[in-house]
């Protein structure tokens, strides 16, 4: 994400990447700066939420196949799921992770749908669908696992 | 698969792979060869259509992969940032988060 062609809009993310990389390398001196950045740069959270919203919208469009009724039902389902998983007052990080779970769940719905219609398909096509389903399943489980970790550790004010 | 025109005759041959070698086998001539050639052409067209359908499916399935991956990376980054800011760290080649300092060594994963 952070390369020489990064646009100014990506700057907060690039800064965050730099600090996280330093912290990963064991530099504990950057932790206060990291804390400050997460607490004082709402654009970081906004950018994540925007990207999540964009992915979500694209999945809903794709799964509803331009049927307004299906689109509306999916939207309602997604909203209900967000409340069910995230509760009524999720922290900003929990909110992002809930978005991720919902997006992965939509991907998994598509993959499961395709996998249930494999009769008569060539082995190569069937294998492709099964691989896609496995990948979607793994992504979904990872997203759920990450939320569980964050909830368990309760990282505090910034998250 | 091909027809060989020799003199006034038309002879149908099939290429068959045997191990690493491709061998050209004589099938025949006349109406029977015409019938076999037609069936072979049909089978070839079906194979091509199936391969094309597979490619289409692959690109359809992969359409949102880029955005999904970008989203995953961003979420990972922010999650790591928040957990590190809260004093946790993830040892190399491990998936669990451990409190860096303090009395409790809280592990996950």
Boltz contact constraints between the chains, C-beta under 6 A:
constraints:
  - contact:
      token1: [A, 16]
      token2: [B, 81]
      max_distance: 6.0
  - contact:
      token1: [A, 20]
      token2: [B, 80]
      max_distance: 6.0
  - contact:
      token1: [A, 20]
      token2: [B, 81]
      max_distance: 6.0
  - contact:
      token1: [A, 23]
      token2: [B, 84]
      max_distance: 6.0
  - contact:
      token1: [A, 34]
      token2: [B, 81]
      max_distance: 6.0
  - contact:
      token1: [A, 34]
      token2: [B, 85]
      max_distance: 6.0
  - contact:
      token1: [A, 35]
      token2: [B, 85]
      max_distance: 6.0
  - contact:
      token1: [A, 38]
      token2: [B, 81]
      max_distance: 6.0
  - contact:
      token1: [A, 38]
      token2: [B, 85]
      max_distance: 6.0
  - contact:
      token1: [A, 48]
      token2: [B, 74]
      max_distance: 6.0
  - contact:
      token1: [A, 48]
      token2: [B, 78]
      max_distance: 6.0
  - contact:
      token1: [A, 51]
      token2: [B, 71]
      max_distance: 6.0
  - contact:
      token1: [A, 51]
      token2: [B, 74]
      max_distance: 6.0
  - contact:
      token1: [A, 55]
      token2: [B, 67]
      max_distance: 6.0
  - contact:
      token1: [A, 55]
      token2: [B, 71]
      max_distance: 6.0
  - contact:
      token1: [A, 93]
      token2: [B, 82]
      max_distance: 6.0
  - contact:
      token1: [A, 96]
      token2: [B, 75]
      max_distance: 6.0
  - contact:
      token1: [A, 100]
      token2: [B, 75]
      max_distance: 6.0
  - contact:
      token1: [A, 122]
      token2: [B, 50]
      max_distance: 6.0
  - contact:
      token1: [A, 124]
      token2: [B, 54]
      max_distance: 6.0
  - contact:
      token1: [A, 125]
      token2: [B, 54]
      max_distance: 6.0
  - contact:
      token1: [A, 132]
      token2: [B, 61]
      max_distance: 6.0
  - contact:
      token1: [A, 149]
      token2: [B, 108]
      max_distance: 6.0
  - contact:
      token1: [A, 152]
      token2: [B, 108]
      max_distance: 6.0
  - contact:
      token1: [A, 155]
      token2: [B, 82]
      max_distance: 6.0
  - contact:
      token1: [A, 155]
      token2: [B, 83]
      max_distance: 6.0
  - contact:
      token1: [A, 155]
      token2: [B, 86]
      max_distance: 6.0
  - contact:
      token1: [A, 156]
      token2: [B, 86]
      max_distance: 6.0
  - contact:
      token1: [A, 158]
      token2: [B, 82]
      max_distance: 6.0
  - contact:
      token1: [A, 158]
      token2: [B, 85]
      max_distance: 6.0
  - contact:
      token1: [A, 159]
      token2: [B, 82]
      max_distance: 6.0
